[in-house]
Amino acid sequence: MSAKPDFATMSTIELRAYVLGHRNDEEALHAYLDKLHSESPRSRVYQPEDDVSEAIAEYMQHKNSNA
C-alpha cells in the first residue's frame, strides 16, 4: 500500500488529476475543493434544487462585457 501524497503541496492541476484517478478518496476531494475555494473565494457550489438562472445571467453579462 502506497502512502498518500501531501495534498497541501500539490498544485490545483495535480490535485485535480489525483482526484480523477482516485475517485473514492474523499480526503483528496476535500483538499481539491478547499484549494479551489481558496483561489476563488467568491465561487459557490449550487445544489440540484437551486434556481441558478440568476447566476447564469450574471455570468453571461460579465463574460460578454469582457469580450
CYANA upper distance limits for C-alpha pairs under 8 A (distance plus 0.5 A):
  6 ASP  CA     10 MET  CA      7.29
  7 PHE  CA     15 LEU  CA      7.39
  7 PHE  CA     28 ALA  CA      7.41
  7 PHE  CA     31 ALA  CA      6.94
  7 PHE  CA     32 TYR  CA      8.49
  8 ALA  CA     31 ALA  CA      8.01
 10 MET  CA     14 GLU  CA      6.27
 10 MET  CA     15 LEU  CA      6.47
 11 SER  CA     15 LEU  CA      6.60
 12 THR  CA     16 ARG  CA      6.55
 12 THR  CA     32 TYR  CA      7.25
 12 THR  CA     35 LYS  CA      7.23
 12 THR  CA     36 LEU  CA      7.64
 13 ILE  CA     17 ALA  CA      6.76
 14 GLU  CA     18 TYR  CA      6.68
 15 LEU  CA     19 VAL  CA      6.57
 15 LEU  CA     28 ALA  CA      7.81
 15 LEU  CA     31 ALA  CA      8.38
 15 LEU  CA     32 TYR  CA      6.32
 16 ARG  CA     20 LEU  CA      6.64
 16 ARG  CA     32 TYR  CA      7.10
 17 ALA  CA     21 GLY  CA      6.73
 18 TYR  CA     22 HIS  CA      6.47
 18 TYR  CA     28 ALA  CA      8.08
 19 VAL  CA     23 ARG  CA      6.03
 19 VAL  CA     25 ASP  CA      7.55
 19 VAL  CA     28 ALA  CA      6.55
 19 VAL  CA     29 LEU  CA      6.45
 19 VAL  CA     32 TYR  CA      8.17
 23 ARG  CA     29 LEU  CA      8.45
 25 ASP  CA     29 LEU  CA      6.96
 26 GLU  CA     30 HIS  CA      6.63
 27 GLU  CA     31 ALA  CA      6.70
 28 ALA  CA     32 TYR  CA      6.61
 29 LEU  CA     33 LEU  CA      6.67
 30 HIS  CA     34 ASP  CA      6.48
 31 ALA  CA     35 LYS  CA      6.63
 32 TYR  CA     36 LEU  CA      6.70
 33 LEU  CA     37 HIS  CA      6.60
 34 ASP  CA     38 SER  CA      6.60
 35 LYS  CA     39 GLU  CA      6.75
 36 LEU  CA     40 SER  CA      6.66
 36 LEU  CA     41 PRO  CA      8.46
 37 HIS  CA     41 PRO  CA      5.36
 37 HIS  CA     42 ARG  CA      8.15
 37 HIS  CA     43 SER  CA      7.10
 46 TYR  CA     50 ASP  CA      6.71
 46 TYR  CA     52 VAL  CA      8.09
 52 VAL  CA     56 ILE  CA      6.65
 53 SER  CA     57 ALA  CA      6.64
 54 GLU  CA     58 GLU  CA      6.64
 55 ALA  CA     59 TYR  CA      6.58
 56 ILE  CA     60 MET  CA      6.60
 57 ALA  CA     61 GLN  CA      6.62
 58 GLU  CA     62 HIS  CA      6.68
 59 TYR  CA     63 LYS  CA      6.51
 60 MET  CA     64 ASN  CA      6.49
 61 GLN  CA     65 SER  CA      6.65
 62 HIS  CA     66 ASN  CA      6.92
 63 LYS  CA     67 ALA  CA      6.97
